[in-house]
């Protein structure tokens, strides 16, 4: 019983943490082309902009249409990141 309660509490805390993280970030780039994602990440790294990557190219997300990779940045960096990545789109 203790293990079940502890597991439930940990899952709840992780859910809150994940939801909080996504509330503070904005998706700024999506692609299904790996080289484009690598270019975008390199541009953000060189500009000193931290990003969060969500890779939906695995079999759980891909399905028939294939998956994508999404890049997210903090709200403070959205404008700068979008201007840097404008040439990739």
C-alpha positions, -999 to +999 in steps of 0.1 A: +000+000+000+028+024+009+044+018-025+012+025-044+006+058-024+042+069-030+040+061-067+007+080-070+022+110-052+053+110-074+032+108-105+011+137-094+042+158-086+058+150-120+025+160-137+024+193-119+061+199-128+056+191-165+024+213-167+042+242-150+072+238-174+050+239-205+030+269-192+063+289-192+075+279-227+064+285-262+068+263-293+088+282-318+098+255-344+085+222-357+100+200-384+101+164-394+135+168-412+163+159-388+189+182-405+165+212-401+161+204-364+199+202-360+203+235-378+177+252-355+193+238-324+227+249-335+214+285-342+198+286-307+229+272-290+251+298-307+228+326-296+228+313-260+191+305-261+180+275-240+154+253-256+133+223-248+129+196-274+099+173-278+106+144-302+074+129-316+092+109-342+090+077-322+065+050-330+041+060-303+035+094-321+044+087-357+015+066-370+010+068-407+020+105-412+053+103-394+063+124-364+079+158-358+103+174-334+091+206-316+115+232-301+102+253-272+119+284-256+110+306-227+086+334-232+114+359-228+133+344-258+105+339-282+109+370-303+147+366-306+145+329-314+118+334-341+139+361-358+170+338-358+150+308-371+130+328-397+153+317-426+148+280-418+110+281-424 
